[in-house]
C-alpha cells in the first residue's frame, strides 16, 4: 500500500480487477469501488456489475485495445489527477494486477508527483490464473520449479529468447498473440525442442474461453487456423502436459483426477 498526504482531500485507488471474472475480484477491490466518486476502467476489467459496485460514481471507459489507444496514458493521468484535485475518491480499475504489465507504477508516480494520496489494491494476475483456468500449473514438482512471465507485446530480443531457453521451466507470455510466430520460431532458433508443449488460453475465465494445445512446431499453424484473438495467454513448457481436456467447442473441461495422477506418477519418480 502506497499513500501520501494531500491538502485537497482527493485520493486515488489503483485497483486490480483480476483476469475478468467478477467473482475473482477481491473484497478490498469491491469496497474501494463502493466509496468511489469516479471510476476510470480498462477494457479487461469486469464491468457488468460496475454500476452496482460503484453506485455513486461517474464511470469512464479509458481502455486500450491492440493498436488503438483511444485515451493516451498521459491523458489518463490528467483525468485522474483532475478529479482528485476536486476532493473526489478516484478508482482506477485495471485488469489483472496493476503492477504486472499494467502501467500501475506510472500512475502511482503521477499521483506522487502531484502530491495526491494513492493506494494500490493488488489483483489476481492473469499470468497465473489464466493458465489455471485451463488446468495448467505454472510449477509442478519434478516438472519445473521456475516460471518466467514476459510481455510479448513487442517481439522478444535474441537475448530474451536465449534466456528463456537456457533457464528452462515455464514461460508465460502475456500480450503475445501478435508476436506468436516470432516467439516460437525464435525459441526454436535458440535451441528449444520442437516437441515442447505449448498452450494458448484465449479469454480465460469467460464464457468464450478457448484452450489450444499443441507442440511448439505446430502451434503457429494451429493458432492461425483457430483464429486466436487477444486477450490470450501463451504457456510454453512441460507443465502444459498437465492441462485439462477440452470439449468440442474448445473450452477447458477440468479433469483434476487425470492431472493428479500424472503429478503422483512424477512424484513417485523422485
URHU-V751061 format. One line per field, one symbol per residue. phi: phi as a letter, one per 40 degrees, with the letter a starting at -180 (. if undefined). psi: psi as a letter, one per 20 degrees, with the letter a starting at -180 (. if undefined). A space follows every 50 residues. Layout:
phi=???
psi=???
//
This chain:
phi=.bbacaccgcabbcbccgchcccbccccccccccbccabbbcccccbdbc cccbcbccbbcbccbdgabdbcccccdcccccccccgccbbbcbcgbcbb fbfcccccccccccgccbbbbcbccccbccdcccgbccbadgbabaabba cbdbdccccccccccccggbbbbcfbccbdcccccccccchccccdcbbb bcfdgbccdbbbbacccbccccccccfcbccabbbbiccccccccbcccg ccbcbccccccccccccccc
psi=ppqrqqiiirrpooppiaihphjjqrghghhghhjqhppoqrhiqpihjh hghmhjqpppokqqqpjonhprhhhggggghgghijjqoppooqqcphjn kjkhhhhghggghikpppqpoqroqihhhghhhjkoqhqppjgqjqqppq pjgqpqrhggghggghhbbppooqkjghjgghgghghghjjppiipqpqo oplqjrijpqppprqhhihghghghilpqqqqpppprhhhijqrrqaijj qpopmhggghhgggghhii.
//
